[in-house]
Amino acid sequence: MPQDLKLIIRFLDLRTFGVKGHGIESMASFFLDYGYKQQEELKFPAKKLKALWFSPPSGLPHEDAATGSGVNGPLPRIFISELLVDQLSPQAQEIIEKYIETSGSGYKHATLASALGSLTWKKPFFSDFQQLAKESEYAAWTLVNGYALNHVTISTHRLKTHLTNIRALNQFLQENGFNLNSEGGVLKVSPDGLLLQSSTVADSISFKFSDGFTESVPCSYIEFAERLVLPQHKNLRMEEVKEFHRRDGFEVGNADKIFESTSKEQLTRRTG
C-alpha cells in the first residue's frame, strides 16, 4: 500500500435484533457515553428495519483543520440498524427469541462482543439459519455474526491517490478481481446526483453450526462513497474544499441496495 494512501472511514455499520434490549440501544450506549450524538432515524419498510446514526464528539485534540471537527472530523460516524422482529412471521420471531433467551443480559456487553467477534447467544442450528434466510437475510446474517462489524464506508474523495473518482475506483477494483454489489447497478446515485456509492460483495467465512453442519456464510464488506461539492460551493478551488462543502446525509434508496451486499443473490453471483 502506498505510504501516502490515507483511508478515511466515514461510517461503521452494525446490525442488531430489535427485541428484549438487543436492538440499537445495546450498541448505542457505548458511543453515547463517549460523546457521540444521536442523529436522524431512517426507515426501511421493505426490509422491516429501522436505523439511527450517531455523529462523533467535537473538540478532540487530533482533529484535522483541513477537514473539520465533530461530524466532519476524523472519527467515523456510527450507523446502527435493527430488525423489527415483531413484524416478522411467528415462526421467525420464535427462532430469534429462542436465541435471545440464551443471551440473557448479553446485550450489556454488545460492544465487547463486537470487538471480539463473539456471539452473546448460543451458536445456532443450521436449520434455523436456513429458515430465517428465507424470510429475512438480514436476520440470518445477524444470527451467525451477532454484533460483528457489518461494513465500513470509505470516503473516496478523501483518498490521496488518483482513485478519488468512484467510477475509476470501481473499475480498478473490478479489474483486480473484486466483485461489486450489482443491485440497482454497481454505482448507486442519489436523486440529486451528488452522492455516489458502491460496495463490494461480502466476504464469506466457514461457520460450524451447533448441529454439526459447516457451511459458508456471509460476513463483512466495504462500501465506498463519493460526496460531491454542493452547487453553492462549486466555485471553490479543490484545495479550499472541506467536508462541510460536500453533499451530506443519507440516501435511503441507495442504502437499501447497499444492504444487499450480504444477500445470497449477490454472493452466488460472486462465486458463480
C-alpha positions in Angstrom: 0.0 0.0 0.0 1.4 3.4 -0.9 2.7 5.4 2.1 0.6 8.4 1.2 -2.6 6.4 1.0 -4.8 7.6 3.8 -8.1 5.9 4.3 -10.9 8.0 5.7 -13.5 5.8 7.3 -16.8 7.7 7.1 -19.1 5.1 8.8 -19.0 2.0 10.9 -22.2 -0.1 10.3 -23.6 -2.5 12.8 -26.7 -4.8 12.8 -28.9 -5.8 15.7 -32.1 -7.7 16.6 -34.8 -5.3 17.9 -36.0 -7.4 20.8 -35.5 -7.5 24.6 -32.9 -4.9 24.8 -30.7 -6.3 22.0 -31.5 -3.6 19.4 -29.9 -0.3 18.6 -29.7 0.8 22.2 -27.4 -2.1 23.1 -24.7 -0.7 20.9 -25.5 3.0 21.0 -25.0 3.3 24.8 -21.2 2.8 24.4 -20.9 5.6 21.8 -23.2 8.0 23.6 -21.0 7.6 26.8 -18.0 8.8 24.8 -19.7 11.9 23.4 -21.4 10.7 20.2 -24.7 12.4 19.4 -27.8 10.7 18.1 -29.0 12.0 14.7 -31.9 11.1 12.4 -33.8 7.9 12.3 -34.1 6.1 9.0 -36.7 3.5 8.0 -36.5 0.6 5.5 -40.1 -0.8 5.4 -39.5 -3.5 2.8 -36.7 -5.0 4.9 -38.5 -4.4 8.2 -35.6 -2.3 9.5 -35.0 1.0 11.2 -31.7 2.7 11.9 -30.1 5.6 13.7 -26.8 7.2 13.0 -24.5 8.9 15.5 -22.1 11.8 15.0 -18.7 11.9 16.6 -17.9 14.3 19.5 -16.2 17.7 18.8 -13.1 19.3 20.3 -10.8 16.3 20.1 -7.0 17.0 20.2 -6.3 15.1 16.9 -8.9 16.9 14.7 -7.7 18.0 11.3 -8.2 21.6 10.5 -8.2 20.7 6.8 -11.4 18.7 7.3 -13.3 19.8 10.3 -14.4 18.7 13.7 -17.3 16.7 15.2 -19.5 15.4 12.4 -16.9 16.5 9.8 -13.9 15.4 11.9 -11.6 12.4 11.8 -13.6 9.9 13.8 -16.2 7.8 12.0 -19.9 8.2 12.2 -21.8 5.2 13.6 -24.8 3.6 11.8 -26.7 1.1 13.8 -29.7 -0.7 12.4 -32.2 -3.1 14.0 -34.5 -5.7 12.7 -38.1 -5.1 13.7 -38.6 -8.6 14.9 -42.3 -8.1 15.8 -43.1 -7.6 12.1 -41.7 -11.0 11.1 -43.7 -14.2 10.9 -44.5 -16.0 14.2 -42.0 -18.8 13.2 -39.2 -16.3 12.6 -39.9 -14.5 15.8 -39.8 -17.7 17.7 -36.4 -18.6 16.3 -34.9 -15.3 17.1 -36.4 -15.1 20.6 -35.1 -18.6 21.3 -31.5 -17.5 20.9 -32.1 -14.1 22.6 -33.2 -16.0 25.6 -29.8 -17.8 25.8 -28.1 -14.4 25.6 -29.8 -13.1 28.8 -28.2 -9.8 29.6 -25.6 -10.3 26.9 -26.8 -7.0 25.3 -24.9 -5.2 28.1 -21.7 -6.5 26.6 -22.6 -5.8 22.9 -19.6 -3.6 22.2 -17.1 -6.1 23.7 -18.8 -8.9 21.7 -18.4 -6.8 18.6 -14.7 -6.2 19.2 -14.1 -9.9 19.9 -16.3 -11.2 17.1 -18.2 -13.3 19.6 -21.9 -14.2 19.8 -23.8 -13.3 23.0 -26.3 -16.2 22.3 -25.6 -19.8 21.7 -24.3 -21.0 18.4 -27.3 -21.6 16.1 -28.6 -24.6 14.3 -28.2 -24.6 10.5 -31.9 -25.3 10.1 -32.7 -22.1 12.0 -30.3 -20.1 9.9 -31.9 -21.5 6.7 -35.4 -20.8 7.9 -34.6 -17.2 8.8 -32.8 -16.6 5.5 -36.0 -17.5 3.6 -37.8 -14.6 5.2 -35.0 -12.1 6.1 -31.4 -12.4 5.0 -30.6 -9.6 7.5 -31.9 -11.8 10.3 -29.9 -14.8 9.1 -26.7 -12.7 8.9 -27.2 -11.3 12.4 -27.9 -14.8 13.8 -24.4 -16.0 12.8 -22.5 -12.8 13.1 -24.1 -11.1 16.0 -22.8 -7.6 16.8 -19.8 -8.0 14.5 -18.9 -5.1 12.2 -21.1 -5.4 9.1 -19.2 -2.9 7.0 -17.2 0.2 6.8 -17.6 3.1 4.4 -14.6 4.8 2.9 -14.8 8.3 1.6 -13.2 8.1 -1.9 -13.0 11.8 -2.4 -10.5 11.9 0.5 -8.2 9.2 -0.8 -4.7 10.5 -1.5 -4.5 8.7 -4.8 -5.7 9.0 -8.4 -8.8 6.9 -7.4 -10.7 9.7 -5.7 -13.3 9.3 -8.5 -15.6 6.5 -7.5 -16.1 5.4 -11.1 -12.4 5.0 -11.6 -12.1 3.2 -8.2 -14.9 0.7 -9.2 -13.2 0.0 -12.5 -9.9 -0.6 -10.7 -11.5 -2.9 -8.2 -13.2 -5.0 -10.8 -10.1 -5.2 -12.9 -8.3 -6.6 -9.9 -10.8 -9.3 -9.2 -13.2 -7.7 -6.7 -16.9 -8.3 -7.1 -19.1 -5.3 -6.6 -22.7 -5.3 -5.5 -24.8 -5.0 -8.7 -28.2 -4.4 -7.0 -29.7 -1.4 -8.8 -26.4 -1.1 -10.8 -22.9 -1.1 -9.5 -23.0 2.7 -8.9 -25.8 3.9 -6.7 -26.6 7.6 -7.4 -28.8 9.8 -5.2 -31.6 11.7 -7.0 -29.7 15.0 -6.8 -26.6 13.3 -8.3 -24.3 14.4 -5.5 -23.9 11.2 -3.5 -22.3 8.3 -5.4 -22.0 4.9 -3.7 -20.8 1.3 -4.4 -19.8 -1.7 -2.3 -18.0 -5.0 -2.5 -19.9 -8.2 -2.2 -19.5 -9.6 1.3 -16.7 -12.0 2.1 -17.7 -15.5 3.3 -16.5 -17.5 6.2 -16.8 -21.1 7.1 -19.2 -21.4 10.1 -19.7 -24.6 12.1 -23.3 -24.7 13.3 -24.2 -26.4 16.6 -25.9 -29.3 14.8 -22.6 -30.3 13.2 -23.0 -28.7 9.7 -20.2 -26.5 8.4 -21.4 -24.0 5.8 -20.2 -20.8 4.2 -22.0 -17.7 5.5 -21.6 -14.0 4.6 -19.7 -11.7 6.8 -18.4 -8.2 6.2 -17.9 -5.9 3.2 -16.6 -2.4 2.2 -18.7 0.5 1.0 -17.3 3.4 -1.0 -18.9 6.9 -1.1 -18.0 10.0 -3.1 -19.7 13.1 -1.9 -19.6 15.8 -4.5 -19.3 19.6 -3.8 -22.6 21.3 -3.3 -23.7 23.7 -6.1 -23.3 26.8 -3.9 -19.6 25.9 -3.3 -18.8 24.9 -6.9 -16.5 28.0 -7.4 -14.1 26.9 -4.6 -10.7 25.6 -5.6 -10.3 22.0 -4.7 -7.7 22.8 -2.1 -10.3 25.0 -0.4 -13.0 22.4 -0.3 -13.7 20.9 3.2 -16.1 18.2 4.2 -18.9 20.5 5.0 -18.8 21.9 1.5 -19.9 18.5 0.2 -23.2 16.7 0.0 -24.1 15.3 3.4 -26.7 13.0 4.7 -28.1 9.6 3.8 -30.0 8.4 0.8 -32.4 5.6 1.9 -32.8 4.3 -1.7 -29.0 3.8 -2.0 -28.7 2.3 1.4 -31.4 -0.2 0.8 -29.4 -1.5 -2.2 -26.2 -1.5 -0.3 -27.8 -3.8 2.3 -27.9 -6.4 -0.5 -24.1 -6.9 -0.3 -24.7 -9.8 2.1 -27.6 -11.3 0.1 -27.5 -14.9 -1.3 -28.1 -13.5 -4.8 -25.0 -11.3 -4.7 -22.8 -14.0 -3.1 -24.0 -16.6 -5.6 -23.2 -14.2 -8.5 -19.7 -13.7 -7.0 -18.9 -17.4 -6.7 -20.7 -18.5 -9.8 
